[in-house]
Amino acid sequence: MAADADKRVVLGRKENSMVGFRWTGAEPDGMYEIDVAEMLGARWEGGELVTYDLEALQASYDFHQSDEYMIDND
């Protein structure tokens, strides 16, 4: 469990403000949509949006932003 905790990266936190959410700066460059982060594997743990594999999230996001990404509606 300690090894997993070492890999935990907080991407954002819920806030009691008009915005309601704030990125921490650890998110992949250009990631601005919470829905995209969740779709690519980030999960909410209480009021924090986290990932345990930032490299994989970055790679998935890069692919998502590429011209090769297509949504599979099946």
C-alpha positions in Angstrom: 0.0 0.0 0.0 2.9 2.4 0.8 4.2 2.0 -2.8 0.8 3.0 -4.2 0.7 6.0 -1.9 4.1 7.1 -3.3 2.6 7.1 -6.8 -0.5 9.1 -5.8 -0.6 12.5 -7.6 -3.3 15.0 -6.8 -4.4 16.7 -10.0 -7.1 19.0 -8.6 -9.2 19.8 -5.6 -12.8 20.7 -5.1 -13.3 24.2 -3.6 -16.1 26.1 -2.0 -16.0 28.9 -4.5 -17.7 30.0 -7.7 -15.3 27.9 -9.7 -15.8 24.8 -7.6 -12.5 23.2 -8.6 -8.8 24.1 -8.9 -6.1 22.2 -10.7 -2.9 21.7 -8.7 -0.4 22.1 -11.6 0.4 18.4 -11.6 -2.0 17.7 -14.5 -0.7 17.1 -18.0 0.0 20.3 -19.9 -3.1 21.5 -21.7 -5.6 19.4 -19.7 -8.4 21.7 -18.8 -11.4 19.4 -18.7 -12.3 17.4 -15.6 -14.4 15.0 -17.7 -11.3 14.2 -19.9 -9.2 13.5 -16.9 -11.8 11.1 -15.5 -12.3 9.5 -18.9 -8.5 8.8 -19.0 -8.4 7.3 -15.6 -8.3 10.0 -12.9 -10.6 9.3 -10.0 -12.1 11.3 -7.2 -11.0 10.4 -3.7 -13.1 12.6 -1.5 -12.5 16.2 -2.7 -9.3 15.3 -4.6 -9.0 14.2 -8.2 -6.0 11.8 -8.3 -4.1 9.4 -10.4 -1.6 6.7 -9.4 0.1 6.6 -12.8 0.8 10.1 -14.1 3.0 8.8 -17.0 0.1 6.7 -18.3 -2.3 9.6 -17.9 0.1 11.9 -19.8 0.5 9.3 -22.6 -3.3 8.8 -22.8 -3.9 12.5 -22.9 -1.3 13.0 -25.6 -3.0 10.3 -27.6 -6.4 11.8 -26.9 -5.2 15.1 -28.3 -3.7 13.6 -31.4 -5.3 13.2 -34.8 -5.3 9.4 -34.3 -7.8 9.4 -31.5 -11.3 8.3 -32.4 -14.3 7.7 -30.1 -15.6 4.1 -30.4 -19.4 4.4 -30.1 -19.9 0.6 -30.1 
